[in-house]
Amino acid sequence: MHQPTPPAAVVDDERRTHGGSAPGAGPPSCADRAGTRRSGFPSGSHGWAPSRPQAQARGPAPVPSRAAPPPTPGRPLDLPPAHTALVCVALPGFAISTEQGQLTGHGLEGFYRAGRRVLSRCQVRVAGREPLAVQARMTAADTARFVGTLRTSAHTGPDPDVVVERIRGADGTERITLHSAALRPLRLSVEVALGTDLADLATIASGNSGHELPASVHDSGLRWSCATGKSSVTAVPAPHDALASAGLLRWDLELPPGGSTSVELRVRPDGAGPLRAVGRAATSPLSPARAAGDSPGVQTLLRTSIEDLQSLLLRDPAHPVDTHLAAGVPWRCGLAPADALAAARMTLPLGTRLAAGTLRTLARTQLDGPGTRFGMIPGPRRDAGPHLPPACTGTEATLLFPVLLAEARRWGLSEHETQELLPAADRCLTWLRTTVGDGPYLRDPYPGGPFRCETQAHAHRAALLGADLLDDSGRPGGAGLRQWAEALRTAFRADFWVDDLGGGRPAAARTPDGRLVPHLGASAVHLLDTGLSGGGRQAAGLLDKVQTEQLARLLGGPAMDSGWGLRGLGAREPGYNSFGHRTGAVRVQETAVAVAGLTAAGYEKEAGALLRGVLSAAETFGHRLPEMYAGEQRTDGSAPLPHPAACRPAATAAAAGVLLLTTLAGIRPDAPAGTVTLRPMGSAPLGEVVLTGLRVADAPFSVRVSRLGLAMVEEAADQLQLGG
């Protein structure tokens, strides 16, 4: 299945560098290539300064985008804005519209299939006029409804007597229905002007999509073709007239008084059948959980989050039983390993099938050749802001793999599936042990790379949870991992802490020569994400009790808590930008991780404030959370500012909605031991909450949290016992 390749000129963020590229295509993986990185600190600086690129390691070269030539040198690339668009998604198809409902061919508008725009223009005229747009809204993750009105008689006063309703779906269908309120029969002409450029998403994003293609009449519709593809529109009923030169279909429709009539358009890549979206399959990997309670937003947030997750599901073409999540629409419609693993982990309360499919899919990408990269899962580079060079998401994915497997086992992944995936997890842990060597820290996998704070947190968690996996399966290596993790804790508490008059903070990174990068950012929340161990316990963390308390205070302070969620960089830090995707914008995933981590550590005041902030933001976004939005400070009567380049829906943001709500109940299962422990938020920041239709130990699980913060299991597998 073809996926869009990103604009070649934009290489500063995973949203663009891995924007849904096809397997084997796209930018260089940080596991494959070490060139074009910035390294070295200038004297007296706390930031990462550019220097001559490191020598390039051997590995597959990037595949250039055929249709996206680089922009004029010195001119920044402006992605078409997506923040006001209505995006219907059921991958591999999606449709992007404005609130006007008419598809004009401007910007990102159109129907897409597998990253190619199969229809860019669809403009409706009734009785020679465009309907007046009065409402546009999403009715589901894959469907939008547009309503317009017309006055067909000069004697009806200001009241419209015809309503034009358009139901647009991600599957490439559009139903146009005319409803008459006239007292007499109406005979109305309906014209639909169609066109397309058959451009891929990368070309559209770079502003080089070109002109519309000439159309030809085809059966009961129109067809377009070019060297890279074909598409067609079929109309039911067949039009009375079809004019290829104008791309026009025309009907003369009769409407009785109070009656309705419809026309349906079906957009397809030529030769393709109806879209078979993974999320619409009868056997979804995600349970249809529900939420209810005192806060009216919880019900809508959970439902919308699950719908968005369903819409982003993809199958491994070679292994169709395995599903995983695309990173987000419109820019990241393909597999981003670290995001897919993180999202699958946050959705474990909805079952383990998505985790299993994601793990199997990524296990097939694991590097197995000789050398230091053996066992690594490749991933693209990700911009880290002005203070550090781009990060390697391959490192993050490699460390997340054994963590997801270990936690999925606690939630109920079968022993058979666990054993099937253990060799790949063991290879990830072997890579960790080999790469660390005799030192306590894991460095970025290229010469001169820094020791990042969050990387040490990921590595420490992987070592402890991976050791449990190895021990429980009778494999060697668990003791060595625990010994290294203990040494890492001891060293980290001394080496990564920046003392200051405010009580100190964890450093964002250490340079190879021991200098600290002291800025405070949201990456520090990963220090609180220690992972689920046996018996419902949280694994040990890298910080001691005093340091954890100080970090909680900083995360809950005004520099980090925007009132809408956690900023990516503290507002007082150099380089802060409220719209910066790593330098101040609120990233929903990191906010959810902070809420869960603070709650587990006992800092519910700070966790509750962040939780209420992001839920308030969700209301303004129709409960379809974007991957990020501006970190501007919340004030009375204000609303969060959308980021014009954010994916929406996004896998990690939708999965974060699940994590935020399940954190309220504090569900900590240990299916192999037959126990489940509840550690609810005692402050009950949203009042009473009831979660039904979750899954623990491969069985339905429901829990109620009272207004007093007490949790009660209402449905569970027979073999589960409530832990202490």
C-alpha positions in Angstrom: 0.0 0.0 0.0 1.4 3.3 -1.0 1.7 6.0 1.6 2.5 9.7 1.0 6.2 10.7 1.2 6.7 14.0 3.0 8.0 17.3 1.6 11.7 16.7 1.0 12.5 20.2 2.2 11.1 19.8 5.7 13.3 17.7 8.0 12.9 19.2 11.5 10.1 17.1 13.0 8.9 13.6 13.0 5.5 14.8 11.7 7.3 15.7 8.4 10.3 13.5 8.3 8.2 10.3 8.6 5.0 11.6 7.2 3.5 8.4 6.1 6.2 7.2 3.9 5.9 3.8 2.2 7.9 0.9 3.5 11.5 1.3 2.5 11.0 4.9 1.6 11.2 8.3 3.3 14.1 9.9 5.3 17.0 8.1 6.8 16.4 6.2 9.9 18.5 7.2 12.9 19.4 3.5 13.2 20.6 3.5 9.6 22.4 6.8 9.2 24.5 9.1 11.4 25.2 11.9 9.1 23.8 15.5 9.0 23.7 15.7 12.8 24.8 18.6 14.9 27.3 17.9 17.6 29.5 19.7 20.1 28.9 22.5 22.6 30.5 25.9 22.4 32.4 27.0 25.5 30.1 28.3 28.2 26.9 27.4 26.3 24.1 25.1 27.5 22.7 24.6 23.9 23.7 22.3 21.1 25.7 24.1 18.5 26.1 23.2 14.8 29.4 21.8 13.7 30.7 19.8 10.8 28.5 16.8 10.1 29.8 13.4 11.4 30.9 10.8 8.9 28.0 9.0 7.4 27.5 5.4 8.4 26.5 2.8 5.8 22.8 2.2 5.4 20.0 2.7 3.0 19.9 6.1 1.4 16.7 8.1 1.6 14.3 7.8 -1.3 13.5 11.2 -2.7 10.0 12.3 -3.3 9.3 12.2 -7.1 6.8 14.9 -7.1 8.0 17.3 -4.4 11.0 19.3 -5.6 12.7 21.4 -3.0 11.6 24.9 -2.5 13.5 28.0 -3.4 16.7 28.2 -1.3 16.2 30.5 1.7 12.4 30.4 1.5 10.7 28.5 4.4 8.2 25.9 3.4 4.6 26.7 4.7 2.5 23.6 5.1 -1.1 24.2 4.1 -3.0 24.9 7.3 -5.1 22.0 8.7 -6.3 23.4 12.0 -9.7 24.6 10.7 -10.3 21.6 8.5 -12.9 18.9 9.0 -11.0 15.7 8.5 -12.8 12.4 7.9 -10.5 9.4 8.4 -10.8 5.7 7.8 -7.3 4.8 6.6 -6.2 4.3 4.0 -8.8 6.8 3.0 -9.6 10.3 4.3 -11.3 13.5 3.2 -10.4 17.1 4.1 -13.0 19.8 3.9 -13.6 23.4 5.0 -16.7 24.5 6.9 -18.2 25.7 3.6 -18.6 22.1 2.5 -17.6 22.9 -1.1 -14.4 21.2 -2.2 -12.6 23.9 -4.3 -9.3 22.2 -4.9 -7.5 24.8 -2.7 -5.0 23.8 0.0 -5.6 20.3 1.3 -9.2 20.0 0.2 -10.2 16.7 -1.3 -10.7 13.0 -1.1 -7.6 10.9 -0.6 -6.8 7.2 -0.9 -3.4 5.9 0.3 -1.9 9.4 0.3 -3.0 10.4 -3.2 -5.8 13.0 -3.9 -8.3 11.2 -6.0 -10.7 14.1 -6.1 -9.8 17.7 -5.3 -12.9 19.6 -6.4 -16.6 18.9 -5.8 -18.8 22.0 -6.1 -22.6 21.8 -6.0 -25.0 24.3 -7.5 -28.8 24.0 -7.2 -30.9 26.1 -9.6 -27.8 27.8 -10.7 -26.7 29.0 -7.3 -24.4 27.7 -4.5 -26.3 26.9 -1.3 -25.7 29.1 1.6 -23.6 27.2 4.1 -25.2 27.2 7.6 -23.5 24.3 9.4 -20.6 21.9 9.2 -19.8 19.2 11.8 -18.2 15.9 12.2 -20.8 13.1 12.9 -18.2 10.4 13.4 -14.5 10.0 12.9 -15.0 9.1 9.3 -18.1 11.2 8.4 -18.9 14.9 8.1 -22.3 16.6 7.5 -22.7 19.9 5.7 -26.0 21.8 5.5 -26.8 24.7 3.2 -30.1 26.5 2.3 -31.7 28.0 -0.7 -34.7 30.3 -1.4 -36.3 29.1 -4.7 -39.2 31.6 -4.6 -39.2 35.4 -4.3 -42.5 35.2 -2.4 -41.4 33.2 0.6 -39.9 36.1 2.5 -36.5 35.5 4.2 -37.2 31.8 4.9 -35.3 29.2 2.9 -37.5 26.5 1.3 -34.8 24.0 0.2 -32.2 22.4 2.5 -29.2 20.9 0.8 -27.5 18.2 3.0 -24.2 16.7 2.1 -22.9 13.6 4.0 -19.2 13.1 3.2 -17.3 10.0 4.1 -13.6 9.0 4.3 -14.5 6.0 2.1 -14.9 8.2 -0.9 -18.7 8.6 -0.9 -20.8 11.8 -0.8 -24.6 11.8 -0.6 -26.2 15.1 -1.7 -29.8 15.3 -0.5 -32.3 18.1 -1.3 -35.2 18.5 1.2 -38.1 20.7 0.1 -40.3 22.7 2.4 -42.1 24.4 -0.5 -45.9 24.2 -0.9 -45.7 23.4 -4.6 -43.7 20.8 -6.6 -40.2 21.9 -7.5 -38.1 21.1 -10.6 -34.5 22.0 -9.8 -31.3 21.6 -11.7 -28.4 20.1 -9.7 -24.9 20.6 -11.1 -21.8 19.1 -9.6 -18.4 20.4 -10.9 -15.6 17.9 -10.4 -11.9 17.9 -10.8 -8.6 16.5 -9.6 -4.9 16.8 -10.0 -4.1 13.2 -8.7 -1.3 14.7 -6.7 0.3 12.9 -3.7 0.2 14.6 -0.3 3.8 15.5 -0.3 3.4 17.5 -3.6 0.3 19.2 -2.2 2.2 20.1 1.0 5.1 21.6 -0.9 2.7 23.8 -3.0 3.6 22.1 -6.3 0.4 20.2 -7.0 -0.1 21.7 -10.5 -3.2 22.0 -12.6 -6.4 19.9 -12.8 -6.3 17.0 -15.3 -8.7 16.8 -18.2 -11.7 14.6 -17.6 -13.3 12.0 -19.8 -16.9 10.6 -19.6 -16.9 7.2 -18.0 -20.1 5.1 -17.6 -22.3 7.2 -15.2 -19.6 9.7 -14.2 -16.1 11.0 -15.0 -12.6 9.7 -15.1 -9.1 11.3 -14.9 -5.7 9.8 -15.5 -2.0 10.7 -15.5 1.3 8.9 -15.5 1.1 8.2 -11.7 -2.6 7.1 -11.3 -6.2 7.2 -12.3 -9.4 8.0 -10.5 -13.1 8.1 -11.3 -16.4 9.4 -10.0 -19.5 7.3 -10.4 -23.0 8.9 -9.8 -26.2 7.2 -8.7 -28.6 7.9 -10.3 -26.7 8.4 -13.5 -26.6 12.1 -14.5 -28.8 13.5 -17.3 -25.8 15.2 -18.7 -22.0 14.8 -18.4 -19.7 17.4 -19.8 -16.1 16.3 -19.7 -14.6 19.6 -20.8 -16.1 21.3 -17.8 -15.9 18.3 -15.4 -19.6 18.7 -14.9 -22.5 16.3 -14.0 -26.0 17.6 -14.2 -29.5 16.3 -13.1 -33.0 17.7 -13.3 -34.7 16.6 -10.1 -38.4 16.6 -9.1 -39.2 17.5 -5.5 -42.8 17.0 -4.3 -44.0 19.4 -1.6 -42.2 18.3 1.6 -40.3 15.7 -0.3 -36.6 14.8 -0.6 -34.3 13.3 -3.3 -30.7 12.3 -3.3 -27.7 11.9 -5.5 -24.7 9.8 -4.4 -21.1 10.2 -5.7 -18.6 7.4 -5.4 -14.9 8.4 -5.7 -12.4 5.6 -6.4 -8.9 5.2 -7.7 -9.6 3.7 -11.1 -9.9 -0.1 -10.8 -10.1 -0.1 -7.0 -13.1 -1.4 -5.1 -14.9 0.1 -2.2 -12.6 1.1 0.7 -12.3 -1.6 3.3 -11.0 0.4 6.3 -9.4 -1.7 9.1 -11.3 0.3 11.8 -14.6 -0.8 10.3 -13.8 -4.5 10.5 -16.1 -6.7 12.5 -13.2 -7.8 14.7 -11.6 -4.6 16.0 -8.6 -4.8 18.2 -10.0 -2.1 20.5 -12.9 -2.8 22.9 -15.9 -0.3 22.6 -15.4 1.0 26.1 -17.7 3.7 27.5 -17.5 6.4 30.2 -20.1 8.2 32.3 -20.2 10.3 35.4 -20.5 13.8 36.8 -18.3 15.4 34.2 -20.3 15.5 30.9 -17.1 15.5 28.8 -15.8 12.1 29.9 -18.3 10.2 27.8 -17.7 12.2 24.6 -13.9 12.2 25.1 -13.6 8.4 25.4 -16.0 7.7 22.6 -14.2 10.2 20.3 -10.8 8.9 21.3 -11.7 5.3 20.4 -13.4 6.4 17.1 -10.2 8.2 16.2 -8.0 5.3 17.1 -10.2 3.0 15.0 -9.9 5.4 12.0 -6.1 5.3 12.2 -5.8 1.5 12.2 -3.7 0.0 9.4 -2.8 -3.6 8.5 0.6 -5.0 7.7 -0.1 -5.9 4.0 2.1 -9.1 4.3 0.5 -10.1 7.5 -3.1 -8.8 7.5 -3.9 -10.3 10.9 -1.6 -7.7 12.5 -2.9 -4.1 12.9 -1.1 -1.0 14.1 -1.8 2.7 14.3 -0.7 5.3 11.8 0.7 8.3 13.5 -1.8 10.9 12.4 -3.6 12.7 9.6 -2.8 14.5 7.3 0.9 14.5 7.7 1.8 11.2 9.2 -0.4 8.5 7.6 2.2 5.8 7.9 3.9 3.8 10.7 6.0 5.8 13.1 7.4 3.1 15.4 7.8 5.0 18.6 4.4 6.6 18.3 2.7 3.3 17.4 4.2 1.6 20.5 3.4 4.5 22.8 -0.2 4.6 21.6 -0.6 0.9 21.9 0.7 1.0 25.4 -1.8 3.8 26.5 -4.6 1.8 25.0 -3.9 -1.5 26.9 -7.1 -0.9 29.0 -9.0 -1.5 25.7 -7.4 -4.9 25.2 -4.0 -6.4 24.2 -4.7 -7.2 20.5 -3.5 -3.9 19.2 -0.3 -4.2 21.3 0.3 -7.7 19.9 -0.2 -6.6 16.3 2.1 -3.6 16.7 4.8 -5.7 18.4 4.7 -8.3 15.7 4.8 -5.7 12.9 7.8 -3.9 14.4 9.6 -7.2 15.2 9.7 -7.8 11.5 11.6 -4.5 11.1 14.2 -5.2 13.7 17.8 -5.1 12.5 19.5 -8.5 12.6 22.8 -7.9 10.8 26.2 -7.8 12.5 27.4 -4.8 14.3 26.3 -2.5 17.1 22.8 -1.9 15.6 21.8 -5.6 16.1 18.4 -5.7 17.8 17.5 -2.1 17.1 14.1 -1.1 15.7 14.7 1.6 13.1 13.0 5.0 13.4 13.2 8.5 12.0 15.0 11.4 13.7 12.9 13.9 15.6 13.5 17.5 16.2 14.3 18.3 19.9 14.2 22.1 19.9 17.1 24.5 20.0 18.9 23.1 23.0 19.6 19.6 21.7 20.3 17.9 18.3 17.5 15.7 16.7 16.7 12.7 18.7 16.6 9.1 17.5 13.1 7.7 17.7 14.6 4.3 16.9 16.2 4.3 20.4 12.9 5.1 21.9 11.1 2.4 20.0 13.7 -0.2 20.8 13.3 0.5 24.5 9.5 0.7 24.3 9.3 -2.7 22.7 10.1 -4.9 25.8 8.1 -2.5 28.0 4.9 -2.8 25.9 5.3 -6.6 25.9 5.8 -6.8 29.6 2.9 -4.6 30.4 0.6 -6.2 27.8 1.3 -9.5 29.6 0.2 -7.9 32.9 -3.0 -6.8 31.1 -3.7 -10.3 29.8 -1.7 -11.0 26.7 -1.6 -14.8 26.3 1.5 -16.7 27.2 1.6 -18.1 23.7 1.8 -14.6 22.2 4.3 -13.5 24.9 6.6 -16.4 24.1 6.3 -15.7 20.4 7.5 -12.1 20.9 10.1 -12.7 23.6 13.0 -13.3 21.2 12.5 -9.8 19.6 12.3 -8.3 23.1 15.4 -10.1 24.1 17.2 -8.7 21.1 16.1 -5.2 22.1 17.6 -5.8 25.6 20.7 -7.2 24.1 21.1 -4.0 22.1 20.7 -2.0 25.3 23.3 -4.1 27.2 25.7 -3.9 24.2 25.3 -0.2 23.6 25.7 0.8 27.2 28.8 -1.3 27.6 30.6 -0.6 30.9 29.1 2.8 31.5 25.9 3.8 33.4 24.3 5.8 30.6 22.8 5.2 27.2 24.0 7.8 24.6 22.4 8.8 21.3 23.6 6.2 18.7 26.1 8.4 16.8 29.5 9.9 17.6 29.4 12.8 20.1 25.7 12.3 20.9 24.3 13.4 24.2 23.0 11.4 27.1 19.4 12.5 27.2 17.4 12.5 30.4 14.3 10.8 28.8 16.5 8.2 27.2 17.8 7.1 30.6 14.3 6.9 31.8 13.2 4.7 28.9 16.3 2.5 29.3 15.8 2.1 33.1 12.2 1.1 32.6 13.1 -1.3 29.8 15.8 -2.9 32.0 13.5 -3.5 35.0 10.4 -4.7 33.1 12.6 -6.6 30.6 14.3 -8.4 33.5 10.8 -9.5 34.7 10.1 -10.9 31.3 13.4 -12.8 31.1 13.0 -14.2 34.6 9.4 -15.3 34.1 10.3 -17.1 30.8 13.4 -18.8 32.3 15.8 -16.8 30.0 19.1 -15.5 31.4 20.0 -11.8 31.7 17.5 -10.5 34.2 20.0 -10.2 37.0 22.4 -8.2 34.9 19.8 -5.8 33.8 18.7 -5.2 37.4 22.3 -4.6 38.4 22.8 -2.1 35.6 19.5 -0.3 36.5 20.6 0.0 40.1 23.9 1.5 39.0 22.1 3.9 36.6 19.8 5.1 39.5 22.8 5.8 41.7 24.7 7.7 39.0 21.7 9.5 37.6 20.6 11.0 40.9 24.0 12.6 41.3 25.0 13.4 37.7 21.7 14.6 36.2 20.5 16.9 38.9 21.0 20.7 38.5 21.1 22.5 41.8 19.7 26.0 42.0 18.1 28.4 44.4 14.6 27.1 43.5 15.3 23.5 44.7 16.9 22.1 41.5 15.7 20.3 38.5 16.7 17.3 36.4 19.0 18.2 33.5 17.6 17.7 30.0 20.9 16.0 29.0 24.6 15.6 29.7 27.3 16.1 27.1 30.0 13.5 26.6 32.4 15.6 28.5 30.0 15.9 31.5 28.4 19.3 31.1 24.7 19.6 31.8 21.9 21.0 29.5 19.8 22.5 32.2 16.6 23.6 30.5 13.2 22.4 31.9 11.0 20.7 29.4 8.2 18.2 29.2 10.6 15.4 28.4 11.2 15.2 32.2 7.8 13.6 32.6 9.2 10.3 31.5 11.1 10.2 34.7 7.8 9.6 36.4 6.7 6.9 34.0 8.3 3.9 35.7 6.1 1.1 34.3 3.9 -1.6 35.6 5.6 -4.4 37.5 4.2 -7.5 39.2 1.5 -7.4 41.8 0.2 -4.1 40.5 3.3 -2.2 41.7 5.0 0.6 39.9 8.7 -0.1 39.0 11.4 1.9 40.7 12.2 5.3 39.3 15.4 7.2 38.6 14.7 10.0 41.0 14.8 9.8 44.8 11.8 11.0 46.9 13.0 14.6 47.3 13.9 14.9 43.6 10.5 13.5 42.6 8.7 16.0 44.9 10.7 18.9 43.3 9.9 17.7 39.8 6.2 17.5 40.7 6.3 21.0 42.0 7.9 22.3 38.8 5.5 20.4 36.5 2.6 21.9 38.4 4.0 25.4 38.4 2.9 28.2 36.1 6.1 27.9 33.9 5.0 24.4 32.8 1.3 24.2 33.4 -0.4 26.4 30.8 -3.8 25.8 32.2 -4.6 23.8 29.1 -1.9 21.1 29.7 1.8 20.8 30.0 4.1 23.0 27.9 6.9 21.3 26.0 9.4 23.9 27.4 9.1 26.0 30.4 7.8 29.5 29.7 10.9 31.1 31.3 13.4 29.0 29.3 15.5 30.5 26.5 14.0 29.6 23.1 10.4 29.3 24.5 7.8 29.6 21.8 4.2 28.8 22.7 3.7 27.3 19.2 7.0 25.4 19.1 6.3 21.7 18.7 9.1 21.0 21.2 9.6 24.4 22.6 6.4 25.4 24.3 3.4 23.8 22.6 1.2 21.5 24.7 1.7 17.9 23.5 -1.2 15.9 24.7 0.7 12.6 25.0 3.3 14.2 27.4 0.5 15.8 29.4 -1.2 12.4 29.8 2.1 10.8 30.8 2.6 13.6 33.4 -0.9 13.0 34.8 -0.4 9.3 35.2 3.1 9.6 36.6 2.2 12.3 39.1 -0.8 10.3 40.2 1.2 7.2 40.7 3.8 9.2 42.7 1.1 10.6 45.0 1.0 14.2 43.6 -2.7 14.4 42.8 -3.0 18.2 43.1 -0.6 18.8 40.2 -2.0 15.8 38.3 -5.6 17.0 38.8 -4.8 20.5 37.5 -3.2 19.1 34.4 -6.1 16.7 33.8 -8.8 19.3 34.1 -6.8 21.6 31.8 -6.5 19.2 29.0 -10.1 18.1 29.3 -11.2 21.7 29.1 -9.1 22.0 26.0 -10.7 18.9 24.6 -14.1 20.5 24.7 -13.0 23.4 22.5 -11.6 20.8 20.0 -14.9 18.9 19.9 -13.1 16.2 22.0 -11.0 15.3 19.0 -7.7 16.2 20.6 -4.9 17.3 18.2 -1.4 16.1 18.8 -0.5 19.6 20.1 -1.7 23.1 20.5 -0.2 26.4 21.6 1.0 26.6 25.2 -0.4 30.2 25.7 -1.4 30.8 29.3 -5.1 30.2 30.1 -7.1 33.2 31.2 -10.7 33.8 32.0 -12.8 33.5 28.8 -9.8 32.3 26.7 -9.5 29.2 24.5 -6.5 27.1 23.5 -5.0 28.2 20.2 -4.7 25.4 17.6 -1.4 24.6 16.0 -1.9 25.0 12.2 0.4 22.0 11.4 -0.8 19.6 14.0 -2.2 16.2 13.1 -5.8 15.7 14.1 -6.7 12.9 14.6 -3.3 11.7 16.0 -2.7 8.3 17.5 -0.9 9.4 20.6 -3.4 12.2 21.3 -6.4 9.8 20.9 -4.6 7.2 23.0 -3.9 9.9 25.6 -7.6 10.4 26.1 -7.9 6.7 27.1 -4.9 7.0 29.5 -6.2 10.2 31.1 -9.6 8.7 31.9 -8.3 5.3 33.1 -5.8 7.0 35.3 -8.8 8.2 37.4 -9.4 4.5 38.4 -5.7 3.6 38.7 -6.2 0.1 37.3 -3.1 -2.1 37.8 -3.6 -5.7 36.7 -1.4 -8.7 37.0 -3.2 -11.2 34.8 -0.5 -14.0 35.2 -0.9 -13.7 39.0 -4.7 -13.4 38.7 -5.0 -10.1 40.5 -6.0 -6.5 39.8 -5.2 -3.6 42.1 -7.0 -0.2 42.0 -5.2 3.0 43.0 -7.8 5.7 42.1 -7.2 9.4 42.3 -8.5 10.0 45.8 -9.1 13.6 45.1 -11.8 12.6 42.5 -11.0 15.6 40.3 -13.9 14.9 38.0 -16.4 13.6 40.6 -17.9 10.2 40.0 -16.7 8.3 36.9 -17.9 4.9 35.6 -15.8 3.1 33.0 -17.4 0.1 31.3 -16.3 -2.2 28.5 -12.6 -2.2 29.4 -10.6 -5.4 29.1 -8.4 -7.1 31.7 -7.2 -10.7 31.4 -9.1 -10.9 28.1 -12.4 -10.4 29.7 -14.8 -7.4 30.2 -13.8 -5.1 33.0 -15.8 -2.2 34.5 -15.0 0.1 37.4 -16.7 2.9 39.3 -14.9 5.7 41.1 -17.0 7.6 43.6 -17.0 11.3 44.4 -15.0 10.3 47.5 -12.3 8.8 45.3 -13.1 5.2 46.2 -13.0 2.6 43.4 -15.2 -0.5 43.0 -14.9 -3.2 40.4 -18.4 -3.8 38.9 -17.4 -6.4 36.2 -14.3 -8.6 35.9 -13.0 -12.0 34.9 -14.0 -14.8 37.3 -10.3 -15.7 38.0 -9.3 -12.1 39.0 -8.9 -11.3 42.6 -8.7 -7.7 44.0 -5.2 -7.0 45.1 -4.1 -5.0 48.1 
